[in-house]
């Protein structure tokens, strides 16, 4: 099977990242991570792997909910065009930083903790084992019409949403919202810059 078709088969395999409600939050995370690991083991060029992984990440993470939560009340004060641009840039930042930190370990294995429910949220905590190292990553999952999606990711006790909340508050303390968007564009451009190595 050609490599491109193999990647498509991974993405469209039954029981995908957008798992059915009855499959549960843990099943959604487990399936997404299994597919991401399979993608990382293909012989596709790195950029093609990343494109496929971005699709998987967007099936797992609700970046719009995360972005609105991270920016807080400042979001409602902005015109529609700035709101849309913010959400677009935030999606890029979360997906790319998430991929760099979590989806590109070498031959990882995953251990899943029991689900921890808080109101309408289910925390799915995983241990990512890569070589001799182990990292704890938690996914705050909520269910909507699209299925189970992560509304926050907690890496070694640090919430990505809270981390961005602090960064945005700091930036807006002495800059305009348009200045914040410019900072975000530059960060996205940095992530997009060609990499060497793998």
N, C-alpha and C positions, 0 to 999 in steps of 0.2 A: 504494500500500500504506500503511495507517495506520502512524503512527510506532511504536506499540507492537508491531505485527507485524513491522516492520522490525528492531527491536531483538531480537525473538525469533529472527528468521531469522539474525541475526549470531551469536547464542549457539549455535544448533543447526546452523550450517553444517558440512558435512563437514570432517574433519581438524581438529577443534576443539582447544582448549587441552590437553585430556587426550589427547594424541597417542598413537598406537600405538607400541610399543617400537621397531619397525623404523624408525619415522620419526625417532627420535633426539631428543636433548635440545634441540638447536638448533631443530629444526622446531617443538617444543612452544612454546619462547619466541617464535619468529618469528610463529607463528599467534596466540598470545595478544596480542602487541603490535599485530598488524595488526587484530585484532578491537577492541581497546581504542581504537585510533585511529579506526576506523570509528564506534564509539559516540560518541566525543567530537565527531564532525562532524554528528551528527544534530541535529534541531531540538527534541528533548525538553528539558523543563526540567532544570536542573542536577541537582536531587535525583534525578530519574528516571535520568539518565545515571549518576550515582554508584551507584545501586542495581544497575544492570546491570554497571558496572565492578567492583563488589564481587564479583558472581558470577564474573566472569572471573578476578579476582585469586585467589579461593579455588580455582579450577581450576588455577592455576599454582603457588601457594605452599602448602607444608605447614606451616601455622602451629602445629600441635600439636608437630611435631618441633622447630621453632624455639623454641617456648616452653619445652619440657622442657630443651633445650640451654642456653637463656639463664638459666634459674633454677638449674640445677645440682642439687646434692645436697639443697638445701632443699625441693625438690618432694616427695621421698619421705617426708619427715617430717610432711607435712600430711594431715589427714583427706580422704576422698574428695570431700566437698562443696567444700572449699577448693581442691583440685586442679582440679576441674571449673570452678569459678568463675575461677580463674587462667587456665586455657586459653581460656575464653570471652572474657575481657577482653583477653588477649594477642592473640587472633585479631582482635578489633576494632581494637586499637592498630596492629598490623602492616598490616592491610588499609587502614585509613584513612590512616595516615601514608605508606604506599606509594603510594596513589592520589594524594595531594596532591603527592608529590615526583616521581613518575615517569610517571603516566598522563595528566596534564592539560597537557602541553606543547602549545603551539600549532603545529599542522601539523608534527609531528616526522617525521623520517626516521631509519632505523636501519641501522647498519652492523654486521655480525657478524664477530667474529674467529674463527679456527679453534678448535675445541673443545680444551680442556686437561683431560686425564684424570688423576685422582689416586685410585687405589684404586677404590671403588665410586661416586665422585663425578665428575661432568663439569662443568667450569666453562664456562659460555657467557657470553662477554663481548661487550657491545654498546656502540657509540657512539651516543648519542642526540643527534641534530643538530636544534636548534630555532633558526631564524634564524641569527645569527652565533655562537651558543654551541654547544659540544659537551660532553657529559657521558659519562663512562664508567660503565656499570652492568654488574655481573657477577651471574650467577645460578648458584649452586651446586646442580646438579641431581642427583637420585637417582631410580632407577626402583623402583617397587613395584607392587602389584597394581592400583593406580589409574592407573598410567602414570608419566611423568616429572613430578616435582614439585620445586620449589625448596626447599631446606632452609636456605638463607641467601641474602641479597641484599647485594651490596657496591657501594656508591655512592661513586664517586670515592675508592676505596681504603678506605672505612669500612664495616665489616661491621655490618649492622643487628643481627644476633644478638649480636655482641661488645659493641656499644653498649648494648644492653639488659642484658647480663650485668653490665656496670659499674654501670649505674643500679640494678639490683636488689641487687647486693652492697652498694652504698652505702646504700640504703634499709634493708636488713636489718641493717646494722651497728649501728643504734640504734633500730630499730622492729620491731614484730612482723609476722608474715606477714599478719595481718588488717589492720594499718596499711598494708602494701603494697597489698593488694587495694583498700582505700579510695582510695589515691593513684591507682591504675589506673582506678577507676570515675570519679574526677573528671577524669582525662585523657580518657577516652572521652566523657564528657559535654561536654567542651570541643570535641572533634572533631564531636560531633553538633549543636552550636549552629548555628543558621541563619547562613548567610554572605550577604554582599551582593556585588554585582558581577555576574559571569557568570550 
